């Protein structure tokens, strides 16, 4: 009986967890310093990452790049939600951009 373990799924899960964890502060900092005006960069990076993932033969790296692309796309909505959270006072407002919150 062959009892070889396959760690690929666990490694993909760890990379997914880390990617989501990294994007949380990225969204907060992006909204603080630039507002929502650069949402389209997240769109381009997300679509680009997903397209690249389609052409990577290795399942691990294809999955990681695909998760990265999905995280970029998900972050677009989170960027606009972060703006609402700032307006509610849940996060600090950038004093140099007060006019953006009205």
Steps between C-alpha positions, in 0.01 A plus 500: 500500500641834390442772759658801328370835623412781262557843651389704197152572632629606840761728341237659276281557806788664687580724201132593470483587869816712476381675184169597660687610812733720296219659299315615813758767596567577132136601455506710818821681404391549138173660608676716761762641263324502161131442563317289246641668190740213419245220509569434134857393583355222713278406202790485256720306744214260578410426140867478406576256780208277409602497134859414595374221729329341199836451329700362794532123476595438862181462705651656813618821336193524280283479811705756693492750211128435452436572869710814468285612205178428687633694799575801281147489360340454844703794628320737262177454696689514829660829399157660461378333820807635680398849394162443665668370815710817515189714456340317794806575712611139532840579343707820504435757230793644309492870599650596164201350315199608707321625189503146357270379779208732432 
